[in-house]
């Protein structure tokens, strides 16, 4: 049996995120600039009827949507959005590792936290976490690449152009060389950091 939601359903879904993104853009412009590129950026939302799936809880894809909104705010307030637009630089997400711990129900309030937790010459890892009342609901790790005109761009060049310096990373060289071990360590770190934290 084929089920069609029709155009209005997808339009409503798209408009819901579009409104959020416009609101976030306006809000980010008037908020203080982030001088620490590794700062934690948090936002609070409520589960809306547009977020629900057939089981009447928030669809798994919507977790990523809300995480993306937080990352968008981080990009704007750090000054990267303006610098990247001027120099035609992109930072596409090339890989996402996500772990779902609990489900969110209709009208429940939740917090989304985004933080840059790892970087090297060309790529960055952004930690995205969703919590509610001190409990971890979802954690994701997004890998981004710096690209300019189809070629990888050194991260140091971008940071210098933005006037931002990145602190030392608390990881051993052996861990950094093993990508799978690095991702596991970063996810474990996020779970330990946010589990039991009060929103």
C-alpha positions as CSV (number, residue, x, y, z in Angstrom):
1,X,0.0,0.0,0.0
2,X,1.4,3.4,-1.0
3,X,0.9,6.3,1.4
4,X,1.2,9.8,0.2
5,X,1.4,12.7,2.7
6,X,0.8,15.3,-0.1
7,X,2.6,18.6,-0.7
8,X,1.0,20.5,2.3
9,X,2.6,18.0,4.7
10,X,6.2,18.6,3.4
11,X,5.5,22.3,3.1
12,X,4.6,22.5,6.8
13,X,7.7,20.5,7.7
14,X,9.9,22.8,5.7
15,X,8.3,26.0,6.9
16,X,8.6,24.9,10.5
17,X,12.4,24.7,10.2
18,X,12.6,27.8,8.0
19,X,10.9,29.9,10.6
20,X,13.2,28.6,13.3
21,X,16.3,29.3,11.2
22,X,15.2,32.9,10.3
23,X,14.5,33.5,14.0
24,X,17.8,32.1,15.0
25,X,19.6,34.2,12.3
26,X,18.1,37.4,13.6
27,X,18.8,36.4,17.2
28,X,22.4,35.5,16.5
29,X,23.1,38.8,14.9
30,X,22.2,40.7,18.0
31,X,23.9,38.3,20.5
32,X,27.5,38.8,21.6
33,X,30.2,37.3,19.3
34,X,31.9,34.1,20.4
35,X,35.6,34.7,20.8
36,X,36.1,31.1,22.0
37,X,35.4,28.9,19.0
38,X,35.2,25.9,21.3
39,X,32.5,27.4,23.5
40,X,29.3,25.5,24.3
41,X,26.2,27.0,22.6
42,X,22.8,26.0,24.0
43,X,19.2,26.4,22.9
44,X,15.9,25.3,24.3
45,X,13.0,24.0,22.3
46,X,9.7,22.2,22.7
47,X,8.5,19.1,20.7
48,X,5.8,20.3,18.3
49,X,3.2,18.3,16.4
50,X,5.4,18.8,13.3
51,X,8.2,16.8,14.9
52,X,6.2,13.6,15.6
53,X,6.3,10.3,13.8
54,X,3.8,7.5,13.7
55,X,4.7,6.4,17.2
56,X,3.8,9.9,18.6
57,X,7.3,10.8,19.7
58,X,9.9,13.0,18.0
59,X,11.1,11.6,14.7
60,X,14.8,10.6,14.7
61,X,15.6,12.9,11.8
62,X,14.2,15.9,13.8
63,X,17.0,15.4,16.4
64,X,19.5,16.2,13.7
65,X,17.4,19.2,12.5
66,X,17.5,20.8,16.0
67,X,21.2,20.0,16.3
68,X,21.8,21.7,13.0
69,X,20.1,24.9,14.2
70,X,22.5,25.0,17.1
71,X,25.5,24.5,14.8
72,X,24.1,27.3,12.6
73,X,24.2,29.7,15.6
74,X,27.7,28.6,16.5
75,X,28.8,29.4,12.9
76,X,27.2,32.8,12.8
77,X,28.3,34.1,16.3
78,X,31.9,32.9,15.8
79,X,32.1,35.0,12.7
80,X,32.8,32.0,10.5
81,X,29.6,32.5,8.4
82,X,30.6,36.0,7.3
83,X,34.2,35.0,6.7
84,X,33.3,31.9,4.7
85,X,30.8,33.8,2.6
86,X,33.4,36.4,1.7
87,X,36.1,33.9,0.9
88,X,33.8,31.3,-0.7
89,X,34.7,28.7,1.9
90,X,32.4,25.8,2.8
91,X,32.4,23.5,5.8
92,X,30.1,20.6,4.8
93,X,29.2,17.8,7.1
94,X,30.9,14.7,5.7
95,X,30.1,12.2,8.5
96,X,27.6,12.0,11.4
97,X,27.8,9.4,14.2
98,X,24.7,9.5,16.4
99,X,23.4,7.6,19.4
100,X,19.8,7.8,20.6
101,X,19.3,7.1,24.3
102,X,15.7,8.2,25.0
103,X,12.6,9.4,23.1
104,X,11.0,12.9,23.4
105,X,7.2,13.2,23.6
106,X,4.9,16.0,22.4
107,X,5.3,19.4,24.1
108,X,8.3,18.2,26.1
109,X,11.0,20.9,26.7
110,X,14.6,19.9,25.7
111,X,18.0,21.5,25.5
112,X,20.4,21.3,22.5
113,X,24.1,21.9,23.1
114,X,26.7,22.3,20.4
115,X,30.5,22.5,20.9
116,X,33.6,22.2,18.7
117,X,35.5,19.4,20.5
118,X,38.2,18.4,18.0
119,X,40.0,19.7,15.0
120,X,43.1,19.1,12.9
121,X,44.6,20.6,9.7
122,X,41.4,20.3,7.6
123,X,38.5,18.9,9.6
124,X,36.5,19.7,12.7
125,X,34.3,17.6,15.0
126,X,31.2,19.3,16.5
127,X,29.5,17.6,19.5
128,X,25.7,17.9,19.5
129,X,23.8,16.8,22.6
130,X,20.1,16.8,23.5
131,X,19.2,16.7,27.2
132,X,16.1,17.0,29.2
133,X,15.9,17.5,33.0
134,X,19.5,16.3,33.5
135,X,19.1,13.2,31.3
136,X,20.9,12.5,28.1
137,X,18.5,11.8,25.2
138,X,20.7,11.9,22.2
139,X,24.4,12.6,21.3
140,X,25.9,13.1,17.9
141,X,29.3,13.8,16.5
142,X,29.6,15.7,13.2
143,X,32.7,15.7,11.1
144,X,33.1,18.8,8.9
145,X,35.7,19.7,6.3
146,X,37.1,23.1,5.3
147,X,36.7,23.4,1.5
148,X,37.5,26.3,-0.8
149,X,36.9,26.0,-4.6
150,X,36.7,22.2,-4.3
151,X,40.0,21.8,-2.4
152,X,40.7,21.3,1.3
153,X,41.6,24.5,3.1
154,X,44.0,24.5,6.1
155,X,42.1,25.3,9.3
156,X,44.9,27.5,10.6
157,X,44.5,29.8,7.6
158,X,40.8,30.3,8.3
159,X,41.2,30.8,12.1
160,X,43.9,33.4,11.5
161,X,41.7,35.2,9.0
162,X,38.9,35.2,11.6
163,X,41.2,36.4,14.4
164,X,40.6,33.2,16.5
165,X,43.1,31.0,18.1
166,X,42.3,27.4,19.0
167,X,43.5,25.9,22.4
168,X,45.5,22.7,22.8
169,X,43.6,19.4,22.4
170,X,43.6,17.0,25.3
171,X,44.1,13.9,23.2
172,X,47.1,11.7,22.7
173,X,48.7,11.4,19.3
174,X,47.8,7.7,19.1
175,X,44.1,8.5,19.6
176,X,44.1,11.2,17.0
177,X,45.6,8.9,14.4
178,X,42.9,6.3,15.0
179,X,39.7,7.9,13.7
180,X,37.3,5.2,15.0
181,X,38.9,5.3,18.5
182,X,38.7,9.1,18.4
183,X,35.0,9.1,17.6
184,X,34.3,6.5,20.4
185,X,36.3,8.6,22.9
186,X,34.5,11.8,22.0
187,X,31.1,10.2,22.3
188,X,32.0,8.6,25.6
189,X,33.2,12.0,26.8
190,X,29.9,13.6,25.8
191,X,27.9,11.0,27.6
192,X,29.9,11.4,30.8
193,X,29.8,15.2,30.5
194,X,26.0,15.6,30.1
195,X,24.5,12.6,32.0
196,X,23.1,13.8,35.2
197,X,23.4,17.5,34.3
198,X,20.4,19.7,35.2
199,X,19.0,21.8,32.4
